[in-house]
Amino acid sequence: MILDDRIVAGFLASLPDCVYFKDKDARYLAVSDAVLLHHGLRSRIDILGRTDFELYAIGHAGLSLVDEQRVIRTEQTIVNQLERLEWSDGRISWMVTTQIPLRGPDGLVVGILGIDKDVTTAKEAEAALEKARQSLAEASRAAGRAEVATGVLHNVGNVLNSLNVSATVIAGTLRQSKIASLLRVTELLRQQPGPLADFLRRDPKGRLVPNFLVSLDRQLAEERALVFAELRSLRANLDHIRELVLSQQQAADGEASQPQSAKTLLEDALRMNAATLVQDGIFLVKRYEPVPPVLAQRGKVLQILTNLIRNAHEAVNASSARQKQISLTITAGEPGRVEGSPPHPAAAGGVRITVSDNGVGIPAETLARLFARGFTTRSDGHGFGLHTSAQAAREMGGSLTATSSGLNQGAAFTLALPAPRTPPDPASPTRAPELLAQQ
C-alpha cells in the first residue's frame, strides 16, 4: 500500500487536533481540517501562505513567532506548552501546543510541525469553578448561618470529588496521548533521503506506516471522545455547584418550589457519580414508575440524591458482596410526614425516590441517630450530609427516611416529595413501570 496524497489528505481531515506545517518564515504550508474549523475558514486556500499576524491579535502572533523561531534556531522541540490565544476580535482561547523542527533531505531545518489541542472548555470550567467558589462564599456570608454554610460546603465538597475524577481522567489522557506516535512517524518520513513512495513500498518499516496511520486515527478519535465525555461531566458538576448556591439564595429569599421531573433529577445526580461507579464496577438496577412532577427546588434535590448515591457507593464498596449493587426506584405515594413540618400546601399525592444497596447495612441503634447533626459512622466524616439532606427535604415539604435490616443487610433511603395539584388527564394512557439494569 502506497501513502499517496489522498491518504495524507484523508488523514489530515480526520485528525481531531490542529496539525499544521509552516516554513521558516512562519507561513502555513499544510493544515488539518481542525485548523480550518478553529479559524472559521472554509478552504485551505484561505490559510495557506498566511502567517499568524493575519489570524490572531498582534501580541499573540508576535509571541508565537518567537517560539517558532526558537524551535528552528535551537532545533529543540516544544512539548505540551499551554498557550493563551488572543484573537483579533478580542476572543480568548487556550491551547496545549507541541512544535518540532522539520528537516529537509539534507538534514537542515526547513520549518516546523505544530500540533495544538484546544483546552478552552477545560480552562473555562476552571474559571467557572473559581467563580462558583466565590459565589458560594458570598452566599454563605449573606445567609449568616453556620448551618447553611456547613451544609453547602459539604455538598460542594462532594461535587468537587467528581470534578477531581474528571480532571484526573483528562490529564491522564493528555499525558498518554497517542499523538506522540504521530511525531515519531512524521520524523521517520522526514528522514528518508529518497522518494517517499519507494520507502513505503520497499522498506519493512515503511510498509507498516499506512496501517499504523489507520490505527492511530481510531485511537485519536477514542481519545477525543473520552475527553469530551469528561468535559461534559465537568460542566454538569459545575452546574450542580451553581444550583447548590442558587438554591440557598432562593431559600433565603423565600423562593417557591417548582415542578420538576423526578426521573430527570435522579438521572442528573447519577451522571455526577457515573465515573466512580463505573470505575468500581457497581451494578445499577433502575425501576421508574410513571409519576407526576414533584414540587421541589432542583439544587436541593440534587444535593440530597448525590449524597444518597455516594453513601450507597461507599456502603457497597465496604461490603463483602460478590456483586456490588445499587437500586434506584421512583414510585408514586404520599410523602412521608416529619414532625413539625406540615405537608406542602400545594401537595396532592406525592413521589418517592428510593436509593437502596446491598452494602454493609445499618444497625438499629444507629438508625435512630442517622440524621442528627454531627453524627457519622465514618472516621473521616463530618456528620453534615444526611442532616442537611433531611433538613432540605423538610424545607420542600417532604421527608427523608432510612431503613435497614441490620449489618450486612444493605440499606434503603427514601426521599418523599410533594406533587402539584393537577387534575388527571383521562386521555393519558397508563404506562408500565420502566425497568432497567446496567453496570
Secondary structure as UniProt FT lines:
FT   HELIX           5..14
FT   STRAND          18..23
FT   TURN            24..25
FT   STRAND          28..31
FT   HELIX           33..39
FT   HELIX           44..46
FT   TURN            47..49
FT   HELIX           52..54
FT   HELIX           58..74
FT   STRAND          78..87
FT   TURN            88..89
FT   STRAND          92..103
FT   TURN            105..106
FT   STRAND          109..118
FT   HELIX           120..143
FT   HELIX           146..175
FT   HELIX           179..190
FT   HELIX           196..202
FT   HELIX           204..252
FT   TURN            253..254
FT   STRAND          258..260
FT   HELIX           262..272
FT   HELIX           274..279
FT   TURN            280..281
FT   STRAND          283..288
FT   STRAND          294..296
FT   HELIX           298..317
FT   STRAND          325..332
FT   TURN            339..340
FT   TURN            345..346
FT   STRAND          347..357
FT   HELIX           364..367
FT   TURN            368..371
FT   TURN            373..374
FT   TURN            379..380
FT   HELIX           385..395
FT   TURN            396..397
FT   STRAND          399..403
FT   TURN            407..408
FT   STRAND          411..420
FT   TURN            426..427
FT   STRAND          434..438
//
